[in-house]
């Protein structure tokens, strides 16, 4: 996983939006590759959570 992405996931407690990813220079193809590898879970359009972090219903 890219260092920038690791840093962003640490700041955001394992949560990621594509909007923030783009600001950090992380390509959509990188995010999709991590989804395909099971390292990120897509929770909604443009929103992801790092595998191992819980997803709570509000």
Secondary structure, DSSP 8 states (H G I E B T S, - for coil): --HHHHHHHHHTTTEEEHHHHHHTT--HHHHHHHHHTTSEEEEETTEEEETTS-----
